[in-house]
Amino acid sequence: MKRIVLLVLACIFSLTMVAQEKKNKNKKVEFAVAGNCGMCEKRIEKAAYSVKGVKSAEWHADHNIIHLVIDETKCSAEDVAKAIAAVGHDTASVKAQDSVYEKLHGCCLYERMKE
């Protein structure tokens, strides 16, 4: 009888652990993305949508935050941050390469944080 109880408890524990690891197909994520204008908005959102698994992407110039809905089974917030940095915009976790940043249109050259 003790073995059955222990077996049942072990099964419940393992199912709980698996349920916690399940990835969300509609995870809401937001993080900072540097930019200035409408051209920045189009570039940032286009870069976000280029990542497979991004369902929604909205960047707002007034507070420099991108709001995303992503399928975690296909991508991560870090994947999106890398794609945005690749087009010249610093994110909370990934800095754009200087050479790419310098190619942005004049009005899109946002003030960068010094390291």
Secondary structure, 3 states (H helix, E strand, C coil): CHHHHHHHHHHHHHHHHHHHHCCCCCEEEEEEECCCCHHHHHHHHHHHHCCCCEEEEEEECCCCEEEEEECCCCCCHHHHHHHHHHCCCCECCCCCCHHHHCCCCHHHCCCCCCC
